[in-house]
Amino acid sequence: MSWATNHDASLEKLQQVQGSLMVGLIMVPRTDFLTCGPSETAAKVKKANKLNFSYIPVVDQKKRVVGLYNAERWFGDDAPNHPVESDYLPLSEDIVIGADASIFDFIRSADEVSTKLVVSGDGVAGLVSLSDVQQLPVRAALFALVTSLEMAMAMVIESRWPNAEEWMELLTENRRGKLKDQIKIAKQRDGFVSEIAFTQFGDKSTLLHKGGLVEGTRTAHEARFNAIQDLRNDLAHANRYADTPEAAVTVCRVVRDIYEIKDQLLRAGPVIEKFKTAT
């Protein structure tokens, strides 16, 4: 099932925007690296690391990047005189990502692997870390992701209940009244598009749960969608959303949840069509 072909081409455009925002836009370029050599001691690296970089690229005598050194562990402690080569992370697929990879390719696992070397062409072009989740291209990518989720939610609801009165009955009397008032005013001003366009994020979340369109208990559902809504509001109002390591980790978890929910909504599509045919 393709959202673009079966529902609304604008959703595909949003997904194209997400895909165009790449890791290379947020990486620290190689020219700005603080590096260390395998024979340097942890104490020497700590003294040189005045800006408190969490991970520092390790380079050999030919200035080739051979791995990453975890300097963060010594931020609050005295660093030993052990050489870096005794415990750095050697270059591997686990700590590299392509410069043309989507920002979300990094974010979805950044709470597990917080720093990666960015490769382009035949070498290392830069470095990206969890703290880069604060950058402007990430804000744009996140806003597009949350918007695409809300659009997908609306499309599934309209497919499940083609008659808007049916899904409105699942909302509280207060919410139904406010929606109908807004719809009435919009029609009078010739600004009406569809009933679903007047629902809030919370309305759509409620309808997805009541319609059995996403998995999970009510408590788990509310926790996930409340976290998504909090991120949505922070993005919309230009608030800080990842200004601490803990907040950035939460963003990573929310992004994974959004992808999982969108997958569930895609799978719900054929079920909805079967339901409509049977009834």
Number of C-alpha atoms within 10 A of each C-alpha: 11 12 17 13 10 10 16 14 12 13 20 16 14 18 16 12 14 22 16 15 19 21 25 22 18 21 19 17 15 15 8 9 13 16 19 23 20 19 13 15 18 25 18 16 22 20 10 13 19 9 8 14 15 19 24 23 25 25 16 14 8 6 11 12 19 18 22 24 23 17 20 15 12 16 13 7 8 11 17 12 12 14 17 23 17 11 13 19 18 16 16 10 9 12 17 18 23 20 23 16 17 19 23 23 14 24 25 19 16 23 19 11 14 19 24 25 28 24 18 14 8 6 11 19 18 24 27 25 21 23 17 22 27 17 13 12 18 21 19 14 22 21 20 19 21 20 16 21 20 17 22 20 23 22 19 22 22 16 17 23 16 12 11 14 11 11 21 21 12 15 16 10 11 8 16 18 13 13 18 14 11 16 20 14 12 15 12 10 9 9 11 15 11 13 17 20 12 16 17 12 18 13 19 21 23 16 22 21 16 14 14 10 23 20 14 12 10 12 8 11 16 16 12 18 20 15 16 21 17 13 22 19 14 16 17 11 8 10 11 13 19 22 13 13 14 10 15 21 21 17 23 21 19 21 20 16 17 19 16 14 20 18 12 14 22 18 14 19 20 12 14 17 12 11 12 13 8 7 5
